[in-house]
Amino acid sequence: NTYHTFEEANIAIFQYIEGWYNRKRLHSSINYMTPDQCELLARSAA
């Protein structure tokens, strides 16, 4: 895709993550946590 502005790209990325990406699937690369769990852990450690 070609985006004319940063805002267009930002919206497209957000829509992909929220609409299509499975945020509940366990990932072996992050110790079998969901992306949401990993993000929460990273935020609490910061």
C-alpha distance matrix in Angstrom:
0.0 3.8 6.5 10.0 12.0 12.7 13.7 10.6 9.0 12.4 12.7 9.6 11.1 14.5 13.9 12.7 15.8 18.1 17.2 16.4 17.5 21.2 22.9 26.3 26.0 28.3 27.0 29.5 27.9 28.8 32.3 31.5 30.5 27.7 24.9 26.6 30.0 28.8 27.3 30.5 32.6 30.8 31.2 34.9 35.5 34.2
3.8 0.0 3.8 6.6 9.2 10.6 12.2 9.3 8.3 12.1 12.8 10.6 12.4 15.6 15.5 15.1 17.9 20.2 19.7 19.3 20.4 24.1 25.4 29.0 29.0 31.1 29.7 32.2 30.3 31.0 34.6 34.1 32.9 30.1 27.1 28.6 31.9 30.6 28.7 31.9 34.0 31.9 32.1 35.8 36.4 34.8
6.5 3.8 0.0 3.8 5.6 7.2 8.5 5.9 5.7 9.4 10.2 9.0 11.1 13.8 14.1 14.5 17.1 19.0 19.0 19.3 20.3 24.1 24.9 28.6 29.0 31.2 30.0 32.6 30.6 31.0 34.6 34.2 32.5 29.7 26.4 27.5 30.9 29.7 27.4 30.4 32.7 30.5 30.3 34.0 34.8 32.9
10.0 6.6 3.8 0.0 3.8 7.1 8.4 6.8 8.0 11.1 12.0 11.8 14.0 16.3 16.8 17.7 20.1 21.7 21.9 22.6 23.7 27.4 28.0 31.8 32.4 34.6 33.3 36.0 33.8 34.0 37.7 37.4 35.6 32.7 29.4 30.2 33.6 32.3 29.8 32.6 35.0 32.7 32.1 35.9 36.7 34.5
12.0 9.2 5.6 3.8 0.0 3.8 5.3 5.3 6.6 8.7 10.2 11.1 12.7 14.5 15.7 17.1 18.9 20.4 21.2 22.2 22.9 26.6 26.7 30.5 31.4 33.4 32.2 34.9 32.7 32.5 36.2 36.0 33.9 31.1 27.6 28.1 31.5 30.2 27.4 30.1 32.5 30.1 29.2 32.9 33.8 31.5
12.7 10.6 7.2 7.1 3.8 0.0 3.8 5.5 5.2 6.1 8.7 10.0 10.6 12.2 14.3 15.4 16.6 18.3 19.7 20.7 20.9 24.4 24.1 27.9 28.9 30.7 29.4 32.0 29.7 29.2 33.0 33.0 30.8 28.1 24.5 25.0 28.2 26.8 24.0 26.6 28.9 26.4 25.5 29.3 30.1 27.7
13.7 12.2 8.5 8.4 5.3 3.8 0.0 3.8 5.4 5.0 6.1 8.6 9.9 10.5 12.2 14.3 15.5 16.4 17.7 19.4 20.0 23.4 23.0 26.8 28.2 30.3 29.5 32.4 30.4 29.6 33.2 32.9 30.5 27.5 24.1 24.0 27.4 26.5 23.5 25.8 28.5 26.3 25.1 28.7 30.0 27.8
10.6 9.3 5.9 6.8 5.3 5.5 3.8 0.0 3.8 5.5 5.3 6.2 8.7 10.0 10.7 12.4 14.5 15.5 16.1 17.4 18.5 22.1 22.4 26.2 27.3 29.7 28.9 31.9 30.1 29.8 33.3 32.7 30.5 27.4 24.1 24.4 28.0 27.2 24.5 27.0 29.8 27.8 27.0 30.6 31.9 30.0
9.0 8.3 5.7 8.0 6.6 5.2 5.4 3.8 0.0 3.8 5.5 5.1 6.2 8.6 9.9 10.6 12.4 14.3 15.1 15.8 16.3 20.0 20.2 24.0 24.8 26.9 25.9 28.7 26.7 26.5 30.2 29.7 27.7 24.8 21.5 22.2 25.6 24.5 22.1 24.9 27.3 25.3 24.8 28.5 29.5 27.7
12.4 12.1 9.4 11.1 8.7 6.1 5.0 5.5 3.8 0.0 3.8 5.5 5.2 6.2 8.6 10.0 10.8 12.3 13.9 15.2 15.3 18.7 18.3 22.1 23.3 25.3 24.5 27.5 25.5 24.8 28.4 28.0 25.6 22.7 19.2 19.5 22.9 22.0 19.2 21.8 24.4 22.4 21.6 25.3 26.5 24.6
12.7 12.8 10.2 12.0 10.2 8.7 6.1 5.3 5.5 3.8 0.0 3.8 5.5 5.1 6.1 8.6 10.0 10.5 11.6 13.5 14.4 17.8 17.8 21.4 23.0 25.4 25.1 28.4 26.9 26.1 29.5 28.6 26.1 22.9 19.7 19.7 23.3 23.0 20.3 22.5 25.5 24.0 23.0 26.6 28.2 26.6
9.6 10.6 9.0 11.8 11.1 10.0 8.6 6.2 5.1 5.5 3.8 0.0 3.8 5.5 5.1 6.2 8.7 10.0 10.2 11.2 12.4 16.1 16.7 20.4 21.4 24.0 23.5 26.7 25.4 25.1 28.5 27.4 25.4 22.1 19.1 19.7 23.4 22.9 20.7 23.3 26.1 24.7 24.3 27.8 29.3 28.0
11.1 12.4 11.1 14.0 12.7 10.6 9.9 8.7 6.2 5.2 5.5 3.8 0.0 3.8 5.5 5.1 6.3 8.6 9.8 10.3 10.3 13.9 14.1 17.8 18.7 21.0 20.3 23.4 21.8 21.4 24.9 24.1 22.0 18.9 15.8 16.6 20.1 19.3 17.2 20.1 22.6 21.1 21.0 24.5 25.8 24.6
14.5 15.6 13.8 16.3 14.5 12.2 10.5 10.0 8.6 6.2 5.1 5.5 3.8 0.0 3.8 5.4 5.2 6.1 8.2 9.9 10.0 13.1 12.7 16.4 18.0 20.4 20.3 23.7 22.4 21.4 24.7 23.7 21.1 17.8 14.8 14.7 18.4 18.2 15.8 18.1 21.1 19.9 19.3 22.7 24.5 23.4
13.9 15.5 14.1 16.8 15.7 14.3 12.2 10.7 9.9 8.6 6.1 5.1 5.5 3.8 0.0 3.8 5.5 5.2 5.5 7.7 9.2 12.4 13.0 16.4 17.9 20.9 21.1 24.6 23.9 23.2 26.2 24.7 22.3 18.8 16.3 16.3 20.1 20.3 18.3 20.5 23.6 22.8 22.3 25.5 27.5 26.7
12.7 15.1 14.5 17.7 17.1 15.4 14.3 12.4 10.6 10.0 8.6 6.2 5.1 5.4 3.8 0.0 3.8 5.6 5.2 5.3 6.3 10.0 11.1 14.6 15.5 18.4 18.3 21.7 21.0 20.7 23.7 22.2 20.3 16.9 14.5 15.3 19.0 18.9 17.5 20.1 22.8 22.0 22.2 25.4 27.0 26.5
15.8 17.9 17.1 20.1 18.9 16.6 15.5 14.5 12.4 10.8 10.0 8.7 6.3 5.2 5.5 3.8 0.0 3.8 5.7 5.9 4.9 7.9 8.0 11.7 13.0 15.6 15.6 19.2 18.4 17.7 20.7 19.2 17.0 13.5 10.9 11.6 15.3 15.3 13.8 16.3 19.0 18.5 18.6 21.8 23.4 23.1
18.1 20.2 19.0 21.7 20.4 18.3 16.4 15.5 14.3 12.3 10.5 10.0 8.6 6.1 5.2 5.6 3.8 0.0 3.8 6.1 6.4 8.4 8.3 11.5 13.6 16.6 17.4 21.2 20.9 19.7 22.3 20.5 17.9 14.2 12.2 11.7 15.5 16.4 14.7 16.5 19.7 19.6 19.2 22.1 24.2 24.1
17.2 19.7 19.0 21.9 21.2 19.7 17.7 16.1 15.1 13.9 11.6 10.2 9.8 8.2 5.5 5.2 5.7 3.8 0.0 3.8 6.3 8.4 9.9 12.5 14.2 17.6 18.6 22.3 22.4 21.7 24.1 22.0 19.8 16.1 14.6 14.6 18.2 19.2 18.0 19.8 22.9 23.0 22.9 25.6 27.7 27.7
16.4 19.3 19.3 22.6 22.2 20.7 19.4 17.4 15.8 15.2 13.5 11.2 10.3 9.9 7.7 5.3 5.9 6.1 3.8 0.0 3.8 6.3 8.9 11.5 12.1 15.6 16.3 19.8 20.0 19.9 22.3 20.1 18.5 15.0 13.7 14.6 18.0 18.6 18.0 20.3 22.9 23.0 23.5 26.2 28.0 28.2
17.5 20.4 20.3 23.7 22.9 20.9 20.0 18.5 16.3 15.3 14.4 12.4 10.3 10.0 9.2 6.3 4.9 6.4 6.3 3.8 0.0 3.8 5.9 8.9 9.2 12.3 12.7 16.3 16.4 16.1 18.7 16.6 15.0 11.6 10.1 11.6 14.8 15.1 14.8 17.4 19.6 19.7 20.5 23.2 24.7 25.1
21.2 24.1 24.1 27.4 26.6 24.4 23.4 22.1 20.0 18.7 17.8 16.1 13.9 13.1 12.4 10.0 7.9 8.4 8.4 6.3 3.8 0.0 3.8 5.5 5.8 9.3 10.6 14.3 15.2 14.7 16.6 14.0 12.4 9.0 8.8 10.2 12.9 13.8 14.2 16.3 18.3 19.1 20.2 22.4 24.0 24.9
22.9 25.4 24.9 28.0 26.7 24.1 23.0 22.4 20.2 18.3 17.8 16.7 14.1 12.7 13.0 11.1 8.0 8.3 9.9 8.9 5.9 3.8 0.0 3.8 5.7 8.4 9.8 13.5 14.0 12.6 14.6 12.3 10.0 6.3 5.6 6.4 9.3 10.4 10.7 12.5 14.7 15.6 16.5 18.6 20.4 21.4
26.3 29.0 28.6 31.8 30.5 27.9 26.8 26.2 24.0 22.1 21.4 20.4 17.8 16.4 16.4 14.6 11.7 11.5 12.5 11.5 8.9 5.5 3.8 0.0 3.8 6.4 9.2 12.7 14.2 12.7 13.6 10.7 8.5 5.2 6.9 7.3 8.9 10.9 12.1 13.2 14.9 16.6 17.8 19.2 21.0 22.7
26.0 29.0 29.0 32.4 31.4 28.9 28.2 27.3 24.8 23.3 23.0 21.4 18.7 18.0 17.9 15.5 13.0 13.6 14.2 12.1 9.2 5.8 5.7 3.8 0.0 3.8 6.4 9.8 11.7 11.1 11.9 8.7 7.9 5.6 7.7 9.6 10.5 11.6 13.6 15.2 16.2 17.7 19.5 21.0 22.2 24.0
28.3 31.1 31.2 34.6 33.4 30.7 30.3 29.7 26.9 25.3 25.4 24.0 21.0 20.4 20.9 18.4 15.6 16.6 17.6 15.6 12.3 9.3 8.4 6.4 3.8 0.0 3.8 6.6 9.0 8.2 8.3 4.9 5.1 4.7 7.6 9.9 9.6 10.1 12.9 14.4 14.6 16.2 18.6 19.7 20.4 22.6
27.0 29.7 30.0 33.3 32.2 29.4 29.5 28.9 25.9 24.5 25.1 23.5 20.3 20.3 21.1 18.3 15.6 17.4 18.6 16.3 12.7 10.6 9.8 9.2 6.4 3.8 0.0 3.8 5.4 5.6 6.7 4.8 5.9 6.3 7.6 10.9 10.6 9.7 12.6 14.8 14.5 15.3 18.2 19.6 19.7 21.6
29.5 32.2 32.6 36.0 34.9 32.0 32.4 31.9 28.7 27.5 28.4 26.7 23.4 23.7 24.6 21.7 19.2 21.2 22.3 19.8 16.3 14.3 13.5 12.7 9.8 6.6 3.8 0.0 3.8 5.4 5.2 4.6 7.5 9.4 10.8 14.0 12.9 11.6 14.8 16.9 15.8 16.5 19.8 20.9 20.4 22.5
27.9 30.3 30.6 33.8 32.7 29.7 30.4 30.1 26.7 25.5 26.9 25.4 21.8 22.4 23.9 21.0 18.4 20.9 22.4 20.0 16.4 15.2 14.0 14.2 11.7 9.0 5.4 3.8 0.0 3.8 5.7 7.0 8.7 10.3 10.3 13.8 13.0 10.6 13.4 16.0 14.7 14.6 18.1 19.5 18.6 20.3
28.8 31.0 31.0 34.0 32.5 29.2 29.6 29.8 26.5 24.8 26.1 25.1 21.4 21.4 23.2 20.7 17.7 19.7 21.7 19.9 16.1 14.7 12.6 12.7 11.1 8.2 5.6 5.4 3.8 0.0 3.8 5.7 5.9 7.9 8.0 10.9 9.5 7.0 10.2 12.4 11.0 11.2 14.7 15.9 15.2 17.1
32.3 34.6 34.6 37.7 36.2 33.0 33.2 33.3 30.2 28.4 29.5 28.5 24.9 24.7 26.2 23.7 20.7 22.3 24.1 22.3 18.7 16.6 14.6 13.6 11.9 8.3 6.7 5.2 5.7 3.8 0.0 3.8 5.6 8.9 10.4 12.7 10.4 8.8 12.5 13.8 11.9 13.0 16.5 16.9 16.1 18.7
31.5 34.1 34.2 37.4 36.0 33.0 32.9 32.7 29.7 28.0 28.6 27.4 24.1 23.7 24.7 22.2 19.2 20.5 22.0 20.1 16.6 14.0 12.3 10.7 8.7 4.9 4.8 4.6 7.0 5.7 3.8 0.0 3.8 6.8 9.3 11.6 9.7 9.3 12.9 14.1 13.0 14.7 17.7 18.2 18.2 20.8
30.5 32.9 32.5 35.6 33.9 30.8 30.5 30.5 27.7 25.6 26.1 25.4 22.0 21.1 22.3 20.3 17.0 17.9 19.8 18.5 15.0 12.4 10.0 8.5 7.9 5.1 5.9 7.5 8.7 5.9 5.6 3.8 0.0 3.8 6.4 8.0 5.9 6.2 9.7 10.6 10.0 12.0 14.6 15.2 15.7 18.2
27.7 30.1 29.7 32.7 31.1 28.1 27.5 27.4 24.8 22.7 22.9 22.1 18.9 17.8 18.8 16.9 13.5 14.2 16.1 15.0 11.6 9.0 6.3 5.2 5.6 4.7 6.3 9.4 10.3 7.9 8.9 6.8 3.8 0.0 3.8 5.3 5.1 6.2 8.6 9.9 10.7 12.3 14.3 15.5 16.7 18.6
24.9 27.1 26.4 29.4 27.6 24.5 24.1 24.1 21.5 19.2 19.7 19.1 15.8 14.8 16.3 14.5 10.9 12.2 14.6 13.7 10.1 8.8 5.6 6.9 7.7 7.6 7.6 10.8 10.3 8.0 10.4 9.3 6.4 3.8 0.0 3.8 5.5 5.1 6.1 8.6 9.9 10.5 12.2 14.3 15.4 16.6
26.6 28.6 27.5 30.2 28.1 25.0 24.0 24.4 22.2 19.5 19.7 19.7 16.6 14.7 16.3 15.3 11.6 11.7 14.6 14.6 11.6 10.2 6.4 7.3 9.6 9.9 10.9 14.0 13.8 10.9 12.7 11.6 8.0 5.3 3.8 0.0 3.8 5.5 5.1 6.2 8.6 9.9 10.6 12.3 14.3 15.6
30.0 31.9 30.9 33.6 31.5 28.2 27.4 28.0 25.6 22.9 23.3 23.4 20.1 18.4 20.1 19.0 15.3 15.5 18.2 18.0 14.8 12.9 9.3 8.9 10.5 9.6 10.6 12.9 13.0 9.5 10.4 9.7 5.9 5.1 5.5 3.8 0.0 3.8 5.5 5.1 6.1 8.6 9.9 10.6 12.3 14.5
28.8 30.6 29.7 32.3 30.2 26.8 26.5 27.2 24.5 22.0 23.0 22.9 19.3 18.2 20.3 18.9 15.3 16.4 19.2 18.6 15.1 13.8 10.4 10.9 11.6 10.1 9.7 11.6 10.6 7.0 8.8 9.3 6.2 6.2 5.1 5.5 3.8 0.0 3.8 5.4 5.1 6.1 8.6 10.0 10.6 12.5
27.3 28.7 27.4 29.8 27.4 24.0 23.5 24.5 22.1 19.2 20.3 20.7 17.2 15.8 18.3 17.5 13.8 14.7 18.0 18.0 14.8 14.2 10.7 12.1 13.6 12.9 12.6 14.8 13.4 10.2 12.5 12.9 9.7 8.6 6.1 5.1 5.5 3.8 0.0 3.8 5.4 5.1 6.1 8.6 9.9 10.8
30.5 31.9 30.4 32.6 30.1 26.6 25.8 27.0 24.9 21.8 22.5 23.3 20.1 18.1 20.5 20.1 16.3 16.5 19.8 20.3 17.4 16.3 12.5 13.2 15.2 14.4 14.8 16.9 16.0 12.4 13.8 14.1 10.6 9.9 8.6 6.2 5.1 5.4 3.8 0.0 3.8 5.5 5.2 6.2 8.7 10.1
32.6 34.0 32.7 35.0 32.5 28.9 28.5 29.8 27.3 24.4 25.5 26.1 22.6 21.1 23.6 22.8 19.0 19.7 22.9 22.9 19.6 18.3 14.7 14.9 16.2 14.6 14.5 15.8 14.7 11.0 11.9 13.0 10.0 10.7 9.9 8.6 6.1 5.1 5.4 3.8 0.0 3.8 5.5 5.2 6.2 8.8
30.8 31.9 30.5 32.7 30.1 26.4 26.3 27.8 25.3 22.4 24.0 24.7 21.1 19.9 22.8 22.0 18.5 19.6 23.0 23.0 19.7 19.1 15.6 16.6 17.7 16.2 15.3 16.5 14.6 11.2 13.0 14.7 12.0 12.3 10.5 9.9 8.6 6.1 5.1 5.5 3.8 0.0 3.8 5.5 5.2 6.4
31.2 32.1 30.3 32.1 29.2 25.5 25.1 27.0 24.8 21.6 23.0 24.3 21.0 19.3 22.3 22.2 18.6 19.2 22.9 23.5 20.5 20.2 16.5 17.8 19.5 18.6 18.2 19.8 18.1 14.7 16.5 17.7 14.6 14.3 12.2 10.6 9.9 8.6 6.1 5.2 5.5 3.8 0.0 3.8 5.5 5.3
34.9 35.8 34.0 35.9 32.9 29.3 28.7 30.6 28.5 25.3 26.6 27.8 24.5 22.7 25.5 25.4 21.8 22.1 25.6 26.2 23.2 22.4 18.6 19.2 21.0 19.7 19.6 20.9 19.5 15.9 16.9 18.2 15.2 15.5 14.3 12.3 10.6 10.0 8.6 6.2 5.2 5.5 3.8 0.0 3.8 5.5
35.5 36.4 34.8 36.7 33.8 30.1 30.0 31.9 29.5 26.5 28.2 29.3 25.8 24.5 27.5 27.0 23.4 24.2 27.7 28.0 24.7 24.0 20.4 21.0 22.2 20.4 19.7 20.4 18.6 15.2 16.1 18.2 15.7 16.7 15.4 14.3 12.3 10.6 9.9 8.7 6.2 5.2 5.5 3.8 0.0 3.8
34.2 34.8 32.9 34.5 31.5 27.7 27.8 30.0 27.7 24.6 26.6 28.0 24.6 23.4 26.7 26.5 23.1 24.1 27.7 28.2 25.1 24.9 21.4 22.7 24.0 22.6 21.6 22.5 20.3 17.1 18.7 20.8 18.2 18.6 16.6 15.6 14.5 12.5 10.8 10.1 8.8 6.4 5.3 5.5 3.8 0.0
